[in-house]
């Protein structure tokens, strides 16, 4: 920070760069954080008398001293009592100031004025895999946003547009935002962050707030543009990596034949156009019942593919969308509700079905991309009638949500206590008299040195794989598969290896065992960082545990998170998280 920086004589090695703040992620969360760190300070404007904002909020804002910035205000007190679509109070406060009365349908001017102050500039860098905008560049260009344009703008920009934007429009706005706000010098794109670890402590106290001796974290990664690794040491880390890097998937014997992102589905449909196949084989099986699955249905039908839509009951997320604003999603919702009796062009609804088996009908020498669009025979089980059907499709698209990839957060575990190569799977005798579509998860624990492995097993209906309720299987030879997959969970401060063994009954009395335990990164799920530290981080059900007044991670001083990782899944609420952490950094630095 310019107002506290003093000359520092302590140097680093040539391959290490010091920054006050390193921001991981260059999507909207990282962009707006960079805007505030770059010295842009929010001040409150005069509130119009006829603006129907919350009366308690109006009273608290009126008590702010003239000329005081929001960085200096008590944000928690200002946000007290506010309600809305975010569970973070300062996110609600900032939304009320940037878009007053937005939920009432009123288009009002922002109540915040931004002023540049060179003394408030904080030295930082924003790291991202692709161009500014993050995952917005991965969506099909014509997919429409849920939010109107007025809710997608970032400070200091405002717009009164009520139209939904295309994904390509948002991606291009993100590119232009960095240039318009003169943030290019802070952004380093085309890099992958591989680890965030505690910085080694050097003897002696830091001589100033900007002294490398005060660094708390070391951020390492690889720069694809320069073809070399990099290292930053910094006082603070901001995790703004989003929450859609790891798509949820079905078991491996299904997921290997499927695509899991809308962009991959679009490319598969384009590749299918280059092949000489009959119209009857131009079909896709889509699994999912949410917004992404509805987007996939619309995309596939617009590509003249016949859609088989496997889903549970239609999702509430679709039912709650107003017809007048979202006619596209309401059309898909109606087709889903009509079920098999519906008569819709290029669409068949398959409610309460699950995938039992996938068999490819091609030469084993096909390229991986071509394998995604080759003909496949798919066996489905109707969970209501216990009957099976077979479909022949070219593409399988599984769109059942996603989770963040936090593999780079390695401060929570000791690598020496984790053994990701060893795996044990119990053998199980199967009798044909007990032919059920079920998973058998076997519980046992064994101590191997400093690592603890736990292979857990319990009788679960096989249909839980697809998130459905249970049923018996009336076919003796229902699925000849037996797999074992492993993951790592936190237990008593250690990393615990958990193996889930899926054993499907065979027609004859026999002893079967097959284990395919792939070494997986034990950090991808963010164990130890969620509200429930024993469960993977999920932007909806288990967000990162933060101090809501500062967005600093619980038990990790100097590390912050915002955006979807903290359950702010709409762009309109992201600036509040940035305000919380930047204002706290200013207060903390001022007191040093």
N, C-alpha and C positions, 0 to 999 in steps of 0.2 A: 504494500500500500504506500502510495507516494508520501503521505503525511508522516509516516513513521520510519521510512527507509533511511538507513545510515550506511556510509561506506563500509564494506565488509572485506576483510583480507583473507578470509578462509575460502580456499578453492576446492574444486572437485576434480576428479579424473576426467580425461578428455571425453569419455563416452557417457558421462552422467551430466544431466542438466537439472538445475534447481528451478522450481516454480512454487509460488505460494499455494496455488490450487491446481490440481489436475482433474479435469472433468472427463469422465469416461462415457462416451455416447454423444453423437452429434445430431440427434433428432431434435424435435421441438424442446424437449427438456434441457438438453445441453445448450441449445441456441439461446434461449431466454436467460439461462444462468450466465452465459458469457456476456450477454447484453448488460446485465446488472453489474457483473464483475468488472466490466470495461469502464466503469465510472459514471454510468447513467443512474441518476438519483430520482426517486419518485417523490413528488410533492402534491399535496391535496389542493384541488381547485375549490373555488366557492361553489357551494351546493345550491342549485336552484330551489326556490321555495316550493314550487309546484311539482317537484320530483318526488314521487311516492315511495321513497326508500324506507327501510326499517326505521321506525321512530327512535328506538334505543340507539341504533347505529348513528343516526343523525345527531343525537345528543352527545354521544361520545366523541364524534368527529369535531363537533363545535367546540369542545373543550381543549383541542390540541392547540398549543402555542403557535402564534403566527410565525411562518417561516420554518417550522420544524419539518424535516423530511420523515418519510415513513420508516427509514432506517433507524431513526432515533426514537420512534414512538413505541409504546407498549402494544405490540400487535396482538398479544393474547387478550388483553383487556378490550381492545377495539373489536375483536372477533367474538366476544362472549355473546352467547345466545343465538348466533346466526345458524340458520338451517338451510339445507340444500342437498345437492346430489354428490357432495364430497364429504368424507368423514374427517377431513383435515380442516380445522377452523380457519387457519390463515389462508388456505386456498379459497374458502368461502368469502373471506373478507376481501381478498384481491379481486375476486370475480364480481362482487358487489360494487367495487370501485371502478373496475374497468368496463363492466357492462351493467350499469345500474338498471334494475327492473327487467332484466333480460327474460326471466321466466314468466313475466307478466305480458310478454309480447310487445313491450315498449322499447322503441329504438331511441336511446338517449346517449348523449355524449359522455365520454369517459370523464371521471372525476379526478383523474391523475394527470399531472403535468410532469414531463421528464426533462431534467436538466443535466447537462454533462458537467462533471466536476473532476478535473485531473487529479485532485488530491484523494479522490475516492477510488481511483483505479487500482485494481489488484492484479498482479502478474499471474497469468494462468495460461493453460493450454487445453484445447478441446480435442479429444481423440475419437476418431470414428472410422469404421470400416469402409464406408462409401462416401458419396458426396453429402453435404449438409441436408438433413431431412430424414436420415435414418431409414426405417422400414417403409416410409412412404414411397421410396423408389422401387420397392419390390412388388407392389400391387399392380394388377392390370390397369392400364392408364384410364380406362373408361368406367371403372368402378366408382360409384358415388359415395360420398361421405354421409355419415349419419347426421353430423352437425351442420347447420347452415354456415355460410361464409363468415357471418358476423362473429361466430364463436370460435373460428379457427385462426383469427389474426393474433399475432404476438405483439407485445409492447415494443415500440410506441405506436404501432399502426392500429387503426380502427377502421371498420367498415360497417355499413348498415345492410349488407347483402343478406337476404333471407333465402337465397338459393343454395342448394347443396352443390358442392364442388366435386370435380373428378379427382381421382388420386394423382393423376399427372399434374393437375393444376396445383394441388397442395405441394407436391414435390418441387415444382418449379418455383413456387412462392418461397419455399425454404432456401433454395439456391439464391434467389434474389435478396432475401432477408439479410443474409450474411454480408452481402456486398453493400446493400443500402445502409446498414448500420455500421459499416466499416469495421467488421470483425474478422476479416480475412487473416490477419496476422496472428490471430489466436487459434485458428483451426488447422489441425494436422489430419488430413484424410488419407484413406488407403492404408490404415494401420490396424493391427489386431493386438489388443492388450492381452497378455498371457498370464500375468500375475500381479497381485497387489500384496506386498508383504511389509512387515514392520521394517523401517529403515534402521540400519546398524547405528548404534550409538557411538559417537566419538567423544573422546575426553574433552572436558571443558564446556562451559556454558556458552550458548549462542550470544554473539556480540550485538545482535539487533534482531528485530522480528523477521527480517529477510535473510538471516544467516543460515547457510545449509546445515549448521550444527543443530538447528531446531527442527529439522525435517522429521516427520513422524512416519512417513510411508515411502516405499520404493515401488514405482510403477514400471513394469517391464513389458516389452512387446516386440513386434516385428513390423517394419515398414516395407510394404510391398512395392512402393514406388522406388525407394532407395535400395531395396534388396539387402537390408541389414537390420539388425536389432537396435533397440533404443532403451534407455533407462532415464526415468525422471525420479528425483527425490523431491518431496513436497511436504508441507505442513498439513495439508488437508486434501482429501479425495472426495469428489462428488460422483456418485454412481447414478448415471442418467441413461442406463443402457436399454430401457424399454422392457417389454414383457412378452415378446412374440418371437424370440429366436429359436425356441424349441417346440415345434408343433407336437401336440399330443398324438399318439399313434396307437393302433391296435397291435396285437401280438405279432412277433416277427414274421411268422409264416404268412401273414396277411400284409403287413406294412411294406415288405420288400417288393410287393407288386403294385404299390399305390403311390400317388403323389399326395402331398400334405399342405400345399400352399396354392393360393389362387393363381399366382404367377406361373407356377409349374403346370397347373391345369391348362392355362392359356397356351403355354408353349407346347404341351402335349397335343392339344386340339389343332394347333397349327401344323405340327409334325404329321398328324393323322391326315391332314388335307393333302399331303404329298404322296400318300400311299394309295395304291389302287385296290380298294376294297369295296364290297357291296354296301349299299345303303343300309341293309339290315345289320351290318356289323359296325356301323358308325354309332356306337352307343357308349355311355358312361354310367358307372355305378357311383353315386354320391352318397357318402355316409356322413350324417350330421343333421342337427335340427336348429342350429342357430343362424346368426346373421351371415357368417362366412359361407355356410352351406347354402343359404338362399342366394348369395352372390354367385356361387358355383353353378347353381341350377340356371340362373339367368344367363350366365356366360356360356354354358354348354348349349342351351337352347338357341342362343343367338349364333352359335357356330354350327347350327343344323345337326346337332347330335341328339340322339334319343336318350333321355334321362331316366334311369331307374333310381329312385330316391329312397334310400334306406334310412329310417329315422324312428325315434321314439315319438311320444306325443309332441305336437308342435310346441316350440319353445316360447316361454313367456316373453322373451326379448322381442319376438316378432309380433306377438299378440298386442303388446303395449304401444306399438308404433301407430300413430294416427293415420287413418286412411288418406286424408287430404294431403298430407306431407310425404307419405311413403307408399304410393300406389304399387310400386314394384315389389316391395316386401309383402304387402298385403295380398298381392296376387299369388305369390309362392305360398304364403300361409294358408290361403283358401285351398290351393291344390293339395297341400299336405293334409288338411282337415277332411277333404273329400275322400281320401283314401283310395283303395283299389277301384271303387265304384265310380270315381271321377272320370270324366271324358275330356282330357286335355291333350292337345297336340304335342307329340314328342315328350310326353311325361307320364310316368307311372309311379304312383306313391306306394311304398312298401313299409307301412307302419308295423312296429313290433316284430321286426325281422332281425336276424343276426347272421353274420358271415360264418360259415362252418369251414369251408375249404376253398382254396383257389388253386386252379391247375392251369398252367400256361400251355398254349397250343402253338408253339413255335420252335424253331431251331435253337439249341442252347448257345449258339455262337453270336447271337444278336448283341449289338452295342447296348449299353445300359439305358440310354435314352430311348432306343427303339423298343426295348423290353417293356417300358412303361406304356407303350401304345400297341402292343401286340395283343392278339386275341387271347382271352382268358375265359375259362369255364369256372363260374362261381356258384358254389352250392350254398343256399340260404335256408335257414330254419325259421318257420313261422312259429313264433312263441305262443300264439293263441291256439293253433290247431295241431301243433306238433308235426306238421307236414313239411317236407323239404321241396324246394324247387331249384332248378338250375337255369342260370342265365349265361349267355355268351356276350361279353363286353370287351371293348378295346382299352378302356381306361377305368381305373378305380381311383376315386378321389376321396380321401378321408379328411374331413374338416371338423374336428371336434375340440377346438380350442388350442391354446398354446401356453407355454410357460417361459420365464426368462432363463437365459443361460448365464450363470454367475460363476463359471469355472475359474475365473481369474481371482476370486476372493479366497485367498489361501491363508488368511490370518487366523482362522477359527480352528484349524486342525494341525496336528503334528504329523508330518508326512511319514515319520518313522513308525507311527502306530497303525498305518493302513496297509493292508495287503490286498491288492485288487486282482491278483492273479489266481489265488487259491479259491476253490469253490467245491463244495460237497453237495451232492444230490442223493437222496435216499432212493433205494429201489423199492418198488411197490408191486405186490402181486395183485393182478386184476382178474376178477371172475366175470364171465359173461352174464351171470345172473344179476350183476349190479351195473348194468349199462346205463350210466347217467352222463350227461354232458356236464362234467364238473371239473374244477381245478382241485388238486390236492396239494395244499401247502403244508409241508412237514416242518414241525417245530423242533429244532434242536440247537444247542449252543455248545461251542467248544472254544477253549482258550488256546491260541497259538501265539506264544511269546507275548508281545505287547499288543497284538491285534486281537479283536474279538470278532468272531464270525457268528452269525445267527442265520440259520436257514429255517424260516418259519413256514408252517403249512397249516391250513385249515380247510375244511370242506366248504368250498364256495361253488355256487352254481356256475357252470361254464359261461353262462350268458352274462355274468358280471363283467366279462371282458369288454363287451360292447355296451355296458351300462344299463342292461335290461334286467328284468326280474327272472326268476328261475322257472325251469320246466324240465320234465323228463325227456329223454330221447327214446323214441320208439324204434330207432333203426340200430341194429347191432353193430354195423360197421360205419359208424357216423363220422369218424375222423381219425385217421391213423397218424396222430402226431403226439409227440412227447418232447417238450422243450423245457429248458430251465434258464431263466434270466436272473441277473443279479444287480443289485443296487446298494448304495451305502447310505446309512442313516446315522444321525447323532444320538448317542445314548450315554448318559453320565459323562459327558465331556469327551467321549471317544467316538471314533468312526466305526460303526457296526455294519458288517457285511450281511445283507439279507438276500436270500435266494428264493425265488418264487418258482416252484416246479409245477408245470402243467402236464398232467398225465391224463390222456384220453383213453377210455376203455377200448379194448380190442375184442374181437368176437370169440377168441379162444383163451383158455386159461394159460397165462404165460407171464413171464417176468420181463418187464421192459424198463429200460432206463437210458435216457439220452440227455446229456448236459451240454449246453452251449453257452458258457459264461464268458462273455466278451469283456475284456478290460475296459471299464468306463471311468471317466473322470469323476471322482467322488465329490467334486465341488459344483458341478453344473446346476444342481437343484437348489443351491443356496442354503443347505442345512445349517442351522445355527443362527440364521439371520432373520427368520420370520417371527411373527408374533408367537406362533408355536414353534420353538426352535427345533423340535424333532421332526417337523414336517417340511417338505419342500416349499420354497417361496412361490406364491401364486398371487398375481396382481388383484385377484378378486376374493379368494377365500383365506389366504394367508400372506398378506403383504409384509414387506420388510418392517421390522419393529423400530420405530423412530420416536424421538421426543417431538411431539407435534408442534411445540413452540419454536423449535430450531431446525427440525428435520435431520438432526444428528442421530446416527444409529445408536441404539441402546447398547451399552457395553463396548462401544468402539469409538472412543473420542477422536475427533478429527475426521471422521468419515460420515458423509451425508448421502441422502437418497431423495429422489423426487420423481414425479411422474407416475407411470403405470406401476412401478415397483412399490409405490406407497398407496396404491388403489385410486390414484387420480388418473382414470382411464380416458378422460376427455381433455383435449388441448386447453379448453377454457379455464381449467383449474390448475394447470401446470405453473403459471406465473406466481401463484401464491407460495408454492414450495420454494421457488427460487428466491422470493422476497424473504421468506423465513430464514433460509440459510445464509444469504448474503448479509442481511441485517445483523445476524448473530456474529458472523465473521468480523464485521466492522466494530461491533461492540467489544468483542473479545480482543481484537488487535489494539483497540484504543486503550484498554485497561492494562496492556502489557508494558 
